[in-house]
Amino acid sequence: MDKPLYANQRITHDYTGLALEDASGKVLVSFEWSEVLRATAFKRDLLTTDLVCIEFTLASSSFEVNEEVSGWQSLIEVLHDYLIGARAYSSWWSDVVKPAFAPATTEVYRSDADTC
């Protein structure tokens, strides 16, 4: 069985922004927190399991990370510190994961600049 594409990737983050890096440390994608208009948590039904994801919507693109990527747990635990006004992990997690295999899109953050 092939490894998922994200198996050798990791999320790095600090108060400036987020980056997705490959195993060698090369930055694949990055953005600053000030660019984020919206953060939405959801899950993908993978037939035998669910995969929890967060999509970050920027002005001209979007970027998704999921719970299988290294650095996920540390990111979701402090995301509300980076995105002022974002819901804390403990307040949205169960909304997304229960019930299993059912769609459960949950808004975690919306910027005042987001007019959509």
C-alpha positions in Angstrom: 0.0 0.0 0.0 1.3 3.4 -0.9 1.8 6.0 1.8 -0.5 9.0 1.6 0.9 12.1 0.0 1.1 13.9 3.4 3.0 11.1 5.2 6.3 12.8 4.9 5.1 16.3 5.5 4.9 18.4 8.6 3.1 21.6 9.7 5.2 24.3 11.3 3.6 27.3 12.9 4.3 30.3 15.1 2.7 33.7 15.7 3.7 34.8 12.2 2.1 32.1 10.2 1.9 28.5 9.1 4.1 26.4 6.7 3.8 22.9 5.3 7.2 21.4 4.8 8.4 18.2 3.2 10.8 15.7 4.9 13.9 17.7 3.9 12.4 20.9 5.4 11.6 22.5 2.1 8.6 24.8 2.4 5.8 23.6 0.1 3.2 26.2 1.1 3.2 29.0 3.6 1.0 31.9 4.6 0.8 34.5 7.4 -2.1 34.5 9.8 -3.0 38.0 8.7 -3.9 36.6 5.3 -6.5 34.2 6.7 -10.1 35.2 5.9 -11.7 32.0 7.2 -10.8 28.7 8.8 -13.3 25.8 8.4 -13.0 22.4 10.1 -14.6 19.4 8.4 -14.1 15.7 8.0 -13.7 13.5 4.9 -15.3 10.1 4.8 -12.6 7.6 3.9 -15.0 4.6 4.0 -13.5 3.0 7.1 -12.5 6.1 9.0 -13.0 9.9 9.0 -10.2 12.3 8.3 -10.5 15.7 10.2 -9.3 18.7 8.2 -9.1 22.5 8.4 -9.3 24.6 5.3 -7.8 28.1 5.5 -9.3 30.5 3.1 -7.1 33.3 1.9 -8.0 36.2 -0.5 -6.9 34.4 -3.6 -6.5 30.7 -2.6 -7.2 28.1 0.1 -5.0 25.7 1.9 -5.9 22.5 3.7 -4.2 20.5 6.5 -5.4 17.3 8.2 -5.0 15.3 11.3 -2.5 12.9 9.7 0.1 15.5 9.1 2.8 15.9 11.7 2.3 19.1 13.7 -1.5 19.0 13.5 -2.2 18.5 17.2 0.1 21.4 18.3 -1.6 23.6 15.6 -5.2 23.0 16.6 -4.4 23.5 20.3 -3.1 27.1 19.8 -4.9 28.1 16.6 -7.2 30.4 18.7 -4.1 32.3 19.9 -3.0 33.0 16.3 -6.4 33.9 14.9 -8.0 36.3 17.4 -11.6 35.4 17.7 -11.2 31.8 16.6 -13.0 29.1 18.5 -10.8 27.1 20.8 -10.2 23.5 19.8 -12.2 22.1 22.7 -15.3 24.0 21.5 -15.4 22.7 17.9 -13.8 19.3 17.9 -16.8 17.3 18.9 -19.0 19.2 16.5 -16.8 17.9 13.7 -16.2 14.3 14.7 -19.7 13.3 15.9 -21.5 11.6 14.4 -19.0 9.5 12.5 -19.2 9.5 8.7 -21.7 12.4 8.6 -20.8 15.8 7.1 -20.0 18.3 9.8 -18.5 21.5 8.5 -17.8 23.9 11.3 -16.6 27.5 11.1 -13.6 27.9 13.4 -12.7 31.5 12.4 -14.0 34.3 10.2 -12.1 37.5 9.7 -13.9 40.9 9.8 -12.5 41.3 6.3 -14.3 38.2 5.0 -17.3 39.5 3.0 -18.4 36.1 1.6 
